[in-house]
């Protein structure tokens, strides 16, 4: 019985730490995507990058999608796990698309990683 109780305590402690870490990562990602989403509207560097990608018309759409995903992460984290899942999936697809674009314009693999 003692080892069973110890196992339960260990499992509870592990889950508590894991859940706390996951909350911090999602909050950080949400705040980061708010920052980068806003940069799509105001940053001259981002404007020149989208011109370099030959996709200047997609800059504002990318900003809106990043902001939508960020708010989906932040709201879904506390209120609705389905929203959290959808926001995470959408942001993953957006970043995968950015990575593919960077490779397509002949950026190196290392240069493409931040996308």
URNORTA-V898813 format. One record per helix or strand. SS is the DSSP state (~ for helix, > for strand). FROM is the first residue (numbers start at 0). LEN is the number of residues. If there is no record, write none. Layout:
<<SS/FROM/LEN> <SS/FROM/LEN>>
This chain:
<<~/1/41> <~/43/9> <~/55/23> <~/80/24> <~/108/4>>
